[in-house]
Amino acid sequence: MNRNRALNMLPYIIVMIAMMSLLLFTSNSQVKQLNYNEFMELVRQDVITEADVSVSNVVIDIRGKYTEAGNDVVFKATIANTEVQNNQLIEDLVANGVKVKVINPYESNLLVDTLVQIVPFLLFGAFAFFLLTRMNSGNNNKAFEFGKTRARLEGNIKVRFDDVAGCDEEKEEMAELIEYLKNPKRFARMGARIPKGVLLVGAPGTGKTLLAKAVAGEADVPFYSISGSDFVEMFVGVGASRVRDMFKKAQQTAPCIIFIDEIDAVGRQRGTGLGGGHDEREQTLNQLLVEMDGITDNSGVVIVAATNRPDVLDPALLRPGRFDRQITVSLPDRKGRTAILKVHARNKKLADNADLEALAKRTPGFSGADLENVLNEAAILAVRENDTLIRMHHLDEAIDRVIMGPAKKSRTYTDKERRLVAIHETGHAIIGLMLEEADMVQKVTIIPRGNAGGYNLMTPREERMMMTKTDLSAKITGLLGGRVAEEVLLKEISTGAFNDIERATSIARDMVMVYGMSHLGPIQYERSGGNVFLGRDYNAQRNYSGEIAFEIDKEVRRIIDESYEVARKIIIENMDLLNRITEALLEYDTLTNEQIMVLFDGKQLDAKPLPVPPVQEVFVEDVPFEEVKEEPKA
């Protein structure tokens, strides 16, 4: 570090020396040259004040000062040396009161005098050479490194399988890679070919990158990490060059792992045109396919890639011999969420009432990244309150903040609007309580968050891998409960249910067009799941007639109408419970599942719920409220 600092200071030092030498050179250039007659005239005028006389065998060099118009002028004169002139000159100077100093000319150094004259030019030349060298060196390095891989080599990885929770089956699939990287001869003797490539597929935040790092950490091998977008540049051929360089380096350090994150950025389907790719991306993909084919069996190089869009990947990339194995990293179940929370709670100071299992039960559909964010938000809230421990109410508030954002206590309602929000949210709660297949109510609040005037946290009674027609119909009924409560109790409807209606319509349309749960029979009229890929879906044509489209609309309306009538019947039959919960919600702002069950049993609440942690007040515009609930993942 000190050496680099000295090199950085070197140009400034050279410039300072050059400026000092230049000043010295400039001062020497201001000396006035006199001939013999001019010098003798100054002697006769008695204006010379001091003089240095250097007498050699040939000439006499005189250097001194004289006064002219009140100013001192430095002069220099050279006179031919004769014995008469020498003696006479010194006598005349002494007689006129001049301070004479005789200098031995043979003591002067010709080399020093010469260097003094040329030092400024040498310094400027060295400075210019230094700058040009640095500039050329930088450009050359960039030119040579432009086609080099940008994969970051990570060694001595500390992540282990103990740090990855909630994906036990996925770890079992990856465990054999660790065994292979440690002892490849064992597989070679059996004639087994280890997968060249493993594709990790899953929603964002499920731990795909962490799982790949854990494999490298357990096997203690080099870990090359690169993003798919790092291959592609504006210059044609650069991506392919970087792919070649990456595999070349990996084979030199085998056994090792190459991890390509977001591989869909470079591995999209070829020939899709609009929204798909361009020539540079396709060349890069072609080179990647060739390099994967070029890896010999059991060579020690394992490619692990991650994506959340497997539907857009090129089929040639997924065939056996390239990515032999595809592992789906799913969202964790309740047991997995508990394990993930325990991993992220290692460095957190939790209070005794912080129940991680209860927290896992209330967070269906949360990924590992979401759960880590919940604990982090809870820790921040505890610090904000100057608390020494993270308590359960911090965790409750953290869940709300992750789902909807911070509470906006500064937003004000009129009494009419506040009552409308309370009735709407209570309507959802009534459906959850009275309809067996509907989601359970965990919390109801009329405190605004985000764009919602209030929200209802509902979770499934038990986590399912799939949903039945009855389950989906009950979910639609629960979504429509808020609108029905407004209509029955207030004889008025508001814009607050627009998100509920949107989600209910989407579920009903999927029941008809995707799942075949209607009178139209088990026919799929639309591709299920996945985001739109323009290169594939832009010119896609619907595979049903206009008459079928009319029948689809009728079936969607029938499903919505039937669920609406079920919700209306439940609300009318439970008006007393609706009024009790509404009044309690208006009094306490937030009700938990335990408090709602007390009201359901016909009892009165004895105490207010725990206060919501204080948040910074933010003034926002009034917007229509909406209700948000966690959806179970199929």
C-alpha positions as CSV (number, residue, x, y, z in Angstrom):
1,M,0.0,0.0,0.0
2,N,2.9,2.4,0.9
3,R,4.5,1.5,-2.4
4,N,1.4,2.4,-4.4
5,R,1.1,5.7,-2.5
6,A,4.7,6.5,-3.3
7,L,4.1,5.8,-7.0
8,N,1.0,8.0,-7.0
9,M,3.0,10.9,-5.4
10,L,5.9,10.5,-7.9
11,P,4.3,12.7,-10.7
12,Y,3.7,15.5,-8.2
13,I,7.3,15.4,-6.9
14,I,8.6,15.5,-10.5
15,V,6.5,18.5,-11.3
16,M,7.7,20.4,-8.2
17,I,11.3,19.8,-9.0
18,A,10.8,20.8,-12.6
19,M,9.1,24.1,-11.6
20,M,12.0,24.9,-9.2
21,S,14.5,24.2,-11.9
22,L,12.6,26.3,-14.4
23,L,12.6,29.2,-12.0
24,L,16.3,28.9,-11.6
25,F,16.7,28.7,-15.4
26,T,14.5,31.7,-15.8
27,S,16.5,33.7,-13.3
28,N,19.7,33.0,-15.2
29,S,18.2,34.1,-18.4
30,Q,17.5,37.6,-16.9
31,V,21.2,38.4,-16.5
32,K,22.3,41.3,-18.8
33,Q,25.2,40.6,-21.1
34,L,27.8,43.5,-21.5
35,N,30.7,44.0,-23.9
36,Y,34.0,45.5,-22.9
37,N,33.1,49.2,-23.7
38,E,29.7,49.0,-21.9
39,F,31.4,47.5,-18.8
40,M,34.2,50.2,-18.8
41,E,31.6,52.9,-19.1
42,L,29.8,51.5,-16.0
43,V,33.2,51.5,-14.2
44,R,33.8,55.2,-15.0
45,Q,30.2,56.1,-14.0
46,D,30.8,54.5,-10.6
47,V,27.5,52.6,-10.5
48,I,28.8,49.1,-10.0
49,T,28.2,47.9,-6.4
50,E,29.7,44.4,-6.4
51,A,31.5,42.1,-8.8
52,D,32.7,38.5,-8.9
53,V,35.9,38.2,-11.0
54,S,36.9,34.9,-12.5
55,V,40.3,35.1,-14.2
56,S,41.3,32.3,-16.6
57,N,44.2,32.1,-19.1
58,V,42.1,33.4,-21.9
59,V,39.3,35.5,-20.6
60,I,38.1,37.3,-17.5
61,D,34.5,36.6,-16.5
62,I,32.9,39.3,-14.5
63,R,29.5,38.9,-12.8
64,G,28.0,41.5,-10.6
65,K,25.3,44.2,-9.9
66,Y,25.0,47.8,-10.8
67,T,22.4,50.5,-10.1
68,E,20.2,51.9,-12.8
69,A,17.3,54.2,-12.1
70,G,17.3,53.1,-8.5
71,N,17.0,49.4,-9.4
72,D,19.7,46.7,-9.2
73,V,20.6,45.1,-12.5
74,V,22.6,41.8,-12.7
75,F,25.2,41.8,-15.4
76,K,27.8,39.6,-16.9
77,A,30.8,40.6,-19.0
78,T,33.6,38.7,-20.7
79,I,36.9,40.5,-21.3
80,A,40.1,39.3,-23.0
81,N,42.8,38.4,-20.5
82,T,46.0,40.4,-20.7
83,E,48.3,41.2,-17.8
84,V,47.7,45.0,-18.2
85,Q,43.9,44.7,-18.4
86,N,43.8,42.3,-15.5
87,N,45.7,44.5,-13.1
88,Q,44.1,47.7,-14.3
89,L,40.6,46.2,-14.1
90,I,40.8,45.1,-10.5
91,E,42.5,48.4,-9.4
92,D,39.7,50.5,-11.1
93,L,37.0,48.4,-9.4
94,V,38.6,48.7,-6.0
95,A,39.3,52.4,-6.4
96,N,35.6,53.0,-7.2
97,G,34.5,51.2,-4.0
98,V,33.2,48.0,-5.6
99,K,33.2,44.9,-3.5
100,V,35.4,42.6,-5.6
101,K,35.5,38.8,-5.1
102,V,38.1,36.9,-7.0
103,I,36.9,33.3,-8.0
104,N,39.2,30.5,-9.1
105,P,37.8,29.4,-12.5
106,Y,39.3,26.0,-12.2
107,E,37.1,25.1,-9.2
108,S,33.9,25.2,-11.2
109,N,32.4,21.9,-12.4
110,L,31.5,21.8,-16.1
111,L,29.2,18.8,-15.5
112,V,27.2,20.5,-12.8
113,D,26.8,23.6,-15.0
114,T,25.6,21.5,-17.9
115,L,23.1,19.6,-15.7
116,V,21.6,22.8,-14.3
117,Q,20.8,23.9,-17.9
118,I,19.2,20.6,-19.0
119,V,17.5,19.4,-15.8
120,P,14.2,21.1,-16.5
121,F,14.0,19.4,-19.9
122,L,14.9,16.0,-18.5
123,L,12.2,16.3,-15.7
124,F,9.5,17.3,-18.2
125,G,10.5,14.4,-20.4
126,A,10.3,11.9,-17.6
127,F,6.9,13.2,-16.5
128,A,5.5,12.9,-20.0
129,F,7.0,9.4,-20.4
130,F,5.4,8.4,-17.0
131,L,2.0,9.5,-18.1
132,L,2.2,7.9,-21.5
133,T,3.3,4.6,-19.9
134,R,0.4,4.6,-17.5
135,M,-2.1,5.4,-20.2
136,N,-0.8,2.8,-22.6
137,S,-0.6,0.2,-19.9
138,G,-4.2,0.7,-18.9
139,N,-5.5,0.6,-22.4
140,N,-3.5,-2.5,-23.2
141,N,-4.8,-4.3,-20.1
142,K,-8.4,-3.4,-21.0
143,A,-7.9,-4.6,-24.5
144,F,-6.4,-7.9,-23.5
145,E,-8.9,-8.5,-20.6
146,F,-12.0,-7.6,-22.6
147,G,-12.6,-11.1,-23.8
148,K,-11.6,-12.7,-20.4
149,T,-14.2,-14.2,-18.2
150,R,-15.8,-12.2,-15.4
151,A,-16.4,-15.2,-13.2
152,R,-15.3,-14.4,-9.6
153,L,-13.2,-17.2,-8.1
154,E,-14.2,-17.7,-4.5
155,G,-12.2,-20.0,-2.2
156,N,-12.4,-21.0,1.4
157,I,-16.2,-20.7,1.4
158,K,-17.7,-20.8,4.9
159,V,-21.2,-21.8,3.9
160,R,-22.2,-25.3,4.9
161,F,-25.3,-27.4,4.6
162,D,-26.2,-26.5,8.2
163,D,-26.6,-22.9,7.0
164,V,-29.2,-24.1,4.4
165,A,-32.6,-25.0,5.9
166,G,-36.0,-25.8,4.6
167,C,-34.8,-27.9,1.6
168,D,-33.8,-31.3,2.9
169,E,-34.7,-33.2,-0.3
170,E,-32.7,-30.7,-2.4
171,K,-29.7,-31.1,-0.2
172,E,-29.9,-34.9,-0.6
173,E,-29.8,-34.5,-4.4
174,M,-26.8,-32.2,-4.2
175,A,-25.0,-34.4,-1.6
176,E,-23.7,-36.8,-4.3
177,L,-22.0,-34.0,-6.0
178,I,-20.0,-33.4,-2.8
179,E,-19.0,-37.0,-2.7
180,Y,-18.0,-37.0,-6.3
181,L,-15.8,-33.8,-5.9
182,K,-14.1,-35.4,-2.9
183,N,-13.7,-38.9,-4.3
184,P,-14.3,-39.1,-8.1
185,K,-12.6,-42.5,-8.5
186,R,-15.4,-44.1,-6.6
187,F,-17.8,-43.2,-9.3
188,A,-15.4,-44.0,-12.1
189,R,-14.9,-47.6,-10.8
190,M,-18.7,-48.1,-10.9
191,G,-19.0,-46.7,-14.4
192,A,-21.2,-43.9,-13.2
193,R,-21.2,-40.6,-15.0
194,I,-21.8,-37.7,-12.6
195,P,-24.1,-35.0,-14.0
196,K,-22.2,-32.3,-15.9
197,G,-24.8,-29.7,-15.1
198,V,-27.4,-29.2,-12.4
199,L,-30.2,-26.7,-12.9
200,L,-31.7,-25.2,-9.8
201,V,-35.2,-23.9,-10.4
202,G,-37.4,-22.0,-8.0
203,A,-39.0,-18.8,-7.0
204,P,-36.8,-15.8,-6.0
205,G,-35.4,-16.0,-2.5
206,T,-35.7,-19.8,-2.0
207,G,-31.9,-20.2,-1.5
208,K,-30.6,-21.5,-4.9
209,T,-27.4,-19.5,-4.7
210,L,-26.9,-20.4,-1.0
211,L,-27.4,-24.1,-1.9
212,A,-24.7,-24.0,-4.6
213,K,-22.3,-22.3,-2.3
214,A,-22.9,-24.9,0.4
215,V,-22.0,-27.6,-2.0
216,A,-18.7,-25.9,-2.8
217,G,-18.1,-25.3,1.0
218,E,-18.8,-28.9,1.9
219,A,-16.5,-30.2,-0.9
220,D,-13.9,-27.5,-0.3
221,V,-13.3,-26.8,-4.0
222,P,-13.0,-23.6,-6.0
223,F,-16.3,-21.8,-6.7
224,Y,-16.6,-19.7,-9.9
225,S,-19.6,-17.4,-9.7
226,I,-20.9,-15.4,-12.6
227,S,-24.3,-14.0,-13.8
228,G,-25.8,-14.8,-17.1
229,S,-25.8,-11.1,-18.1
230,D,-22.0,-10.9,-17.6
231,F,-21.4,-12.8,-20.8
232,V,-23.3,-10.6,-23.1
233,E,-21.7,-7.3,-24.4
234,M,-22.5,-4.9,-27.2
235,F,-19.6,-6.3,-29.2
236,V,-20.2,-9.5,-31.2
237,G,-18.1,-12.5,-30.1
238,V,-17.2,-11.2,-26.6
239,G,-19.7,-13.5,-24.8
240,A,-18.4,-16.6,-26.6
241,S,-14.8,-15.6,-25.8
242,R,-15.7,-15.2,-22.1
243,V,-17.4,-18.6,-22.1
244,R,-14.3,-20.3,-23.6
245,D,-12.0,-18.5,-21.1
246,M,-14.2,-19.5,-18.1
247,F,-14.2,-23.2,-19.0
248,K,-10.4,-23.1,-19.7
249,K,-9.7,-21.7,-16.2
250,A,-12.2,-24.1,-14.6
251,Q,-10.5,-27.1,-16.2
252,Q,-7.1,-25.9,-14.9
253,T,-8.4,-25.8,-11.3
254,A,-10.5,-28.9,-11.4
255,P,-12.3,-30.2,-9.4
256,C,-14.4,-27.1,-9.1
257,I,-17.9,-25.7,-9.5
258,I,-19.1,-23.1,-12.0
259,F,-22.2,-21.3,-10.8
260,I,-24.2,-19.4,-13.4
261,D,-26.9,-17.3,-11.8
262,E,-29.9,-16.2,-13.8
263,I,-28.9,-18.4,-16.8
264,D,-32.1,-17.4,-18.6
265,A,-30.3,-14.1,-19.5
266,V,-28.1,-16.0,-21.9
267,G,-29.9,-19.3,-22.3
268,R,-33.2,-18.2,-23.8
269,Q,-34.7,-20.1,-26.7
270,R,-33.0,-19.4,-30.0
271,G,-34.8,-18.2,-33.0
272,T,-37.7,-16.6,-31.1
273,G,-37.1,-13.1,-32.5
274,L,-39.2,-10.6,-30.7
275,G,-38.5,-10.5,-27.0
276,G,-36.2,-13.5,-27.3
277,G,-32.7,-12.8,-28.1
278,H,-30.2,-11.4,-30.6
279,D,-27.2,-12.7,-32.5
280,E,-24.7,-12.0,-29.7
281,R,-26.8,-13.8,-27.1
282,E,-27.3,-16.8,-29.4
283,Q,-23.6,-17.0,-30.2
284,T,-22.9,-17.0,-26.5
285,L,-25.4,-19.8,-26.0
286,N,-24.0,-21.8,-28.8
287,Q,-20.5,-21.5,-27.3
288,L,-21.9,-22.6,-23.9
289,L,-23.4,-25.7,-25.4
290,V,-20.2,-26.6,-27.2
291,E,-18.1,-26.1,-24.1
292,M,-20.4,-28.3,-22.0
293,D,-20.2,-31.0,-24.7
294,G,-16.4,-30.6,-24.6
295,I,-16.2,-31.5,-20.9
296,T,-15.2,-35.1,-20.7
297,D,-17.0,-37.4,-18.3
298,N,-16.0,-37.1,-14.7
299,S,-13.4,-34.4,-15.5
300,G,-14.1,-32.7,-12.1
301,V,-15.9,-29.6,-13.5
302,V,-19.6,-29.4,-12.3
303,I,-21.8,-26.6,-13.7
304,V,-24.6,-25.4,-11.4
305,A,-27.1,-22.9,-12.8
306,A,-30.0,-21.1,-11.3
307,T,-33.2,-19.6,-12.8
308,N,-36.8,-18.8,-11.9
309,R,-37.8,-18.9,-15.6
310,P,-37.1,-22.5,-16.8
311,D,-39.9,-22.2,-19.4
312,V,-37.9,-19.8,-21.5
313,L,-34.7,-21.9,-21.6
314,D,-33.5,-23.4,-24.9
315,P,-34.3,-27.2,-25.1
316,A,-30.8,-28.0,-26.2
317,L,-29.5,-26.6,-22.9
318,L,-31.7,-28.9,-20.9
319,R,-31.0,-32.2,-22.7
320,P,-29.1,-35.0,-20.9
321,G,-25.3,-34.5,-21.3
322,R,-25.5,-30.8,-20.5
323,F,-27.9,-30.1,-17.7
324,D,-28.6,-33.7,-16.8
325,R,-30.5,-32.9,-13.6
326,Q,-33.2,-30.3,-12.8
327,I,-33.8,-29.7,-9.1
328,T,-36.8,-27.6,-8.0
329,V,-36.2,-25.6,-4.9
330,S,-39.7,-25.0,-3.6
331,L,-41.0,-22.5,-1.1
332,P,-40.6,-24.0,2.4
333,D,-43.4,-25.7,4.3
334,R,-44.1,-25.0,7.9
335,K,-41.4,-27.3,9.2
336,G,-38.9,-25.8,6.7
337,R,-39.9,-22.2,7.7
338,T,-39.2,-23.1,11.3
339,A,-35.8,-24.4,10.5
340,I,-35.0,-21.3,8.4
341,L,-36.1,-19.0,11.2
342,K,-33.8,-20.9,13.6
343,V,-30.8,-20.5,11.3
344,H,-31.4,-16.7,10.9
345,A,-32.1,-16.3,14.6
346,R,-28.6,-17.5,15.6
347,N,-27.2,-14.0,16.0
348,K,-30.5,-12.5,17.2
349,K,-31.4,-11.9,20.9
350,L,-34.9,-13.3,21.2
351,A,-37.2,-13.0,24.2
352,D,-38.8,-16.1,25.8
353,N,-42.1,-15.2,24.3
354,A,-40.7,-15.2,20.7
355,D,-42.2,-18.4,19.4
356,L,-40.6,-19.2,16.0
357,E,-43.0,-22.2,15.4
358,A,-46.0,-19.9,15.7
359,L,-44.2,-17.4,13.5
360,A,-43.7,-20.1,10.8
361,K,-47.4,-21.0,11.0
362,R,-48.4,-17.4,10.3
363,T,-46.1,-17.1,7.2
364,P,-47.2,-19.5,4.5
365,G,-45.9,-18.7,1.1
366,F,-42.8,-16.9,2.6
367,S,-39.4,-17.7,1.0
368,G,-36.2,-18.0,3.0
369,A,-35.3,-14.4,2.0
370,D,-38.7,-13.2,3.2
371,L,-38.2,-14.9,6.6
372,E,-34.7,-13.5,7.0
373,N,-36.2,-10.0,6.3
374,V,-38.9,-10.6,8.9
375,L,-36.3,-11.3,11.6
376,N,-34.2,-8.3,10.5
377,E,-37.1,-5.9,10.6
378,A,-38.0,-7.2,14.1
379,A,-34.5,-6.5,15.2
380,I,-34.6,-3.0,13.8
381,L,-37.9,-2.4,15.6
382,A,-36.4,-3.6,18.9
383,V,-33.5,-1.2,18.5
384,R,-35.9,1.6,17.7
385,E,-37.7,1.0,21.0
386,N,-34.4,0.7,22.9
387,D,-35.3,-2.8,23.9
388,T,-32.7,-5.4,24.7
389,L,-34.6,-8.4,23.3
390,I,-36.7,-9.1,20.2
391,R,-40.2,-9.8,21.5
392,M,-43.3,-11.4,19.8
393,H,-45.0,-8.1,19.1
394,H,-41.8,-7.0,17.2
395,L,-42.2,-10.1,15.1
396,D,-45.9,-9.5,14.5
397,E,-45.2,-6.0,13.3
398,A,-42.3,-7.2,11.2
399,I,-44.6,-9.6,9.3
400,D,-47.0,-6.8,8.6
401,R,-44.2,-4.5,7.4
402,V,-42.9,-7.2,5.0
403,I,-46.3,-7.9,3.6
404,M,-47.7,-4.4,3.4
405,G,-45.1,-1.9,4.5
406,P,-45.0,0.4,7.6
407,A,-48.2,1.5,9.3
408,K,-49.3,5.0,8.4
409,K,-50.9,6.3,11.5
410,S,-50.9,9.8,10.1
411,R,-53.5,9.0,7.6
412,T,-56.9,10.2,8.9
413,Y,-60.3,8.8,8.2
414,T,-63.7,10.2,8.7
415,D,-65.9,8.3,11.1
416,K,-67.9,7.0,8.2
417,E,-64.9,5.8,6.3
418,R,-63.4,4.2,9.4
419,R,-66.6,2.3,10.0
420,L,-66.8,1.2,6.4
421,V,-63.3,-0.2,6.6
422,A,-64.1,-2.1,9.8
423,I,-67.2,-3.6,8.3
424,H,-65.3,-4.6,5.1
425,E,-62.5,-6.4,7.1
426,T,-65.0,-8.0,9.5
427,G,-66.9,-9.5,6.5
428,H,-63.7,-11.3,5.4
429,A,-63.2,-12.5,9.0
430,I,-66.8,-13.9,9.3
431,I,-66.4,-16.0,6.1
432,G,-63.1,-17.4,7.5
433,L,-64.8,-18.3,10.8
434,M,-68.0,-19.8,9.4
435,L,-66.9,-21.5,6.2
436,E,-65.0,-24.6,7.0
437,E,-62.9,-24.7,3.7
438,A,-62.0,-21.0,3.9
439,D,-58.7,-19.6,5.2
440,M,-58.4,-19.0,9.0
441,V,-58.2,-15.4,10.3
442,Q,-54.9,-14.5,12.0
443,K,-55.2,-10.8,12.3
444,V,-57.7,-8.0,11.3
445,T,-56.6,-4.4,11.4
446,I,-58.0,-1.1,10.2
447,I,-54.6,0.7,10.5
448,P,-53.6,1.8,7.0
449,R,-50.5,0.2,5.4
450,G,-49.2,0.9,1.9
451,N,-52.2,1.6,-0.3
452,A,-54.6,-0.4,1.9
453,G,-56.9,1.2,4.4
454,G,-56.9,-2.0,6.3
455,Y,-56.1,-5.7,5.8
456,N,-57.0,-9.1,6.9
457,L,-54.2,-11.7,7.4
458,M,-55.6,-15.1,6.6
459,T,-53.8,-18.4,6.4
460,P,-54.9,-21.9,5.3
461,R,-56.0,-24.2,8.0
462,E,-53.5,-26.7,6.8
463,E,-50.9,-26.5,4.0
464,R,-51.8,-28.4,0.9
465,M,-49.8,-29.4,-2.2
466,M,-52.9,-29.0,-4.3
467,M,-56.4,-27.4,-4.1
468,T,-59.8,-28.8,-4.8
469,K,-62.7,-27.2,-6.5
470,T,-64.3,-26.7,-3.1
471,D,-61.2,-25.0,-1.8
472,L,-61.1,-22.6,-4.7
473,S,-64.8,-21.8,-4.4
474,A,-64.3,-21.1,-0.7
475,K,-61.4,-18.8,-1.4
476,I,-63.5,-16.8,-3.8
477,T,-66.3,-16.6,-1.2
478,G,-63.8,-15.3,1.4
479,L,-62.6,-12.7,-1.1
480,L,-66.1,-11.5,-1.7
481,G,-67.0,-11.3,2.1
482,G,-65.9,-7.7,2.4
483,R,-68.1,-6.5,-0.5
484,V,-71.1,-8.5,0.8
485,A,-70.8,-7.1,4.3
486,E,-70.8,-3.5,2.9
487,E,-73.9,-4.2,0.8
488,V,-75.8,-6.0,3.6
489,L,-75.0,-3.8,6.5
490,L,-74.7,-0.3,4.9
491,K,-76.8,-0.8,1.8
492,E,-73.8,0.7,-0.1
493,I,-70.6,-0.5,-1.8
494,S,-67.2,1.2,-2.1
495,T,-64.0,1.0,-4.2
496,G,-62.2,-0.8,-1.4
497,A,-62.9,-4.3,-2.8
498,F,-61.3,-3.8,-6.2
499,N,-58.3,-6.0,-5.3
500,D,-60.6,-8.7,-3.9
501,I,-62.7,-8.7,-7.1
502,E,-59.6,-8.8,-9.2
503,R,-58.2,-11.8,-7.4
504,A,-61.6,-13.6,-7.2
505,T,-62.1,-13.2,-11.0
506,S,-58.6,-14.5,-11.7
507,I,-59.2,-17.6,-9.6
508,A,-62.6,-18.2,-11.3
509,R,-61.2,-17.8,-14.8
510,D,-58.4,-20.3,-14.0
511,M,-61.0,-22.8,-12.7
512,V,-62.7,-22.6,-16.1
513,M,-59.8,-22.2,-18.5
514,V,-56.9,-24.0,-16.8
515,Y,-58.1,-26.5,-14.3
516,G,-61.3,-27.7,-16.1
517,M,-63.5,-27.1,-13.1
518,S,-66.7,-26.0,-14.8
519,H,-69.6,-27.3,-17.0
520,L,-67.3,-27.0,-20.0
521,G,-65.5,-30.1,-18.9
522,P,-61.9,-31.1,-18.4
523,I,-60.5,-29.0,-21.3
524,Q,-57.7,-26.5,-21.0
525,Y,-58.2,-23.4,-23.0
526,E,-55.1,-21.5,-21.7
527,R,-51.5,-22.3,-20.8
528,S,-51.1,-22.6,-17.0
529,G,-48.6,-20.7,-15.0
530,G,-45.4,-18.9,-16.1
531,N,-44.9,-15.3,-17.2
532,V,-45.4,-14.2,-20.8
533,F,-42.4,-14.7,-23.0
534,L,-42.9,-12.4,-26.0
535,G,-40.7,-14.4,-28.3
536,R,-42.9,-17.4,-27.8
537,D,-46.3,-16.0,-26.8
538,Y,-46.6,-12.8,-28.9
539,N,-48.1,-14.6,-31.9
540,A,-49.9,-17.3,-29.9
541,Q,-53.4,-17.8,-31.1
542,R,-56.3,-18.9,-28.9
543,N,-57.4,-22.4,-29.5
544,Y,-61.1,-21.9,-28.9
545,S,-63.9,-20.3,-30.9
546,G,-65.9,-17.2,-30.1
547,E,-68.8,-19.4,-29.0
548,I,-66.6,-21.1,-26.4
549,A,-65.3,-17.6,-25.3
550,F,-68.9,-16.7,-24.6
551,E,-69.4,-19.9,-22.6
552,I,-66.2,-19.2,-20.6
553,D,-67.5,-15.8,-19.6
554,K,-70.8,-17.3,-18.5
555,E,-69.1,-19.9,-16.4
556,V,-66.9,-17.3,-14.7
557,R,-69.9,-15.3,-13.9
558,R,-71.8,-18.3,-12.6
559,I,-68.9,-19.2,-10.2
560,I,-68.7,-15.7,-8.9
561,D,-72.4,-15.4,-8.5
562,E,-72.7,-18.7,-6.6
563,S,-69.8,-17.7,-4.2
564,Y,-71.4,-14.3,-3.8
565,E,-74.7,-15.8,-2.7
566,V,-72.9,-18.2,-0.3
567,A,-71.1,-15.2,1.3
568,R,-74.3,-13.2,1.5
569,K,-76.1,-16.1,3.3
570,I,-73.3,-16.5,5.8
571,I,-73.2,-12.7,6.5
572,I,-77.0,-12.4,7.0
573,E,-77.0,-15.5,9.4
574,N,-74.2,-14.0,11.5
575,M,-75.2,-10.3,11.8
576,D,-74.7,-10.3,15.6
577,L,-71.2,-11.6,15.3
578,L,-70.5,-9.2,12.6
579,N,-71.6,-6.2,14.7
580,R,-69.6,-7.5,17.8
581,I,-66.3,-7.8,15.8
582,T,-66.9,-4.5,14.0
583,E,-67.4,-2.6,17.3
584,A,-64.3,-4.2,18.8
585,L,-62.3,-3.4,15.7
586,L,-63.4,0.2,15.9
587,E,-62.3,0.3,19.5
588,Y,-59.0,-1.5,19.4
589,D,-57.9,-1.0,15.7
590,T,-56.3,-4.4,15.6
591,L,-57.7,-7.8,16.6
592,T,-55.7,-11.1,16.7
593,N,-57.0,-14.6,16.2
594,E,-57.2,-15.2,19.9
595,Q,-59.3,-12.0,20.5
596,I,-61.6,-12.9,17.5
597,M,-62.2,-16.3,19.0
598,V,-63.2,-14.7,22.3
599,L,-65.8,-12.6,20.5
600,F,-66.9,-15.7,18.6
601,D,-67.6,-17.4,21.9
602,G,-69.9,-14.5,22.9
603,K,-67.5,-13.1,25.5
604,Q,-66.2,-9.6,26.0
605,L,-62.6,-8.5,25.5
606,D,-60.9,-7.7,28.9
607,A,-57.8,-5.9,27.7
608,K,-56.6,-4.1,24.7
609,P,-54.1,-5.9,22.4
610,L,-50.4,-5.1,22.5
611,P,-49.7,-1.7,21.0
612,V,-48.3,-1.4,17.6
613,P,-44.6,-0.2,17.7
614,P,-44.3,3.5,17.0
615,V,-43.4,4.4,13.4
616,Q,-42.3,7.6,11.8
617,E,-45.3,9.5,10.6
618,V,-45.6,10.0,6.9
619,F,-48.3,12.2,5.3
620,V,-49.8,10.6,2.2
621,E,-52.8,11.2,0.0
622,D,-56.1,9.4,0.7
623,V,-56.4,6.4,-1.5
624,P,-59.1,3.6,-1.7
625,F,-58.3,0.8,0.7
626,E,-57.8,-2.8,-0.3
627,E,-57.6,-6.1,1.5
628,V,-54.4,-8.3,1.3
629,K,-54.2,-11.9,2.4
630,E,-51.5,-14.6,2.0
631,E,-52.4,-17.1,-0.7
632,P,-51.6,-20.8,-0.2
633,K,-49.1,-22.1,-2.7
634,A,-50.3,-24.9,-4.9
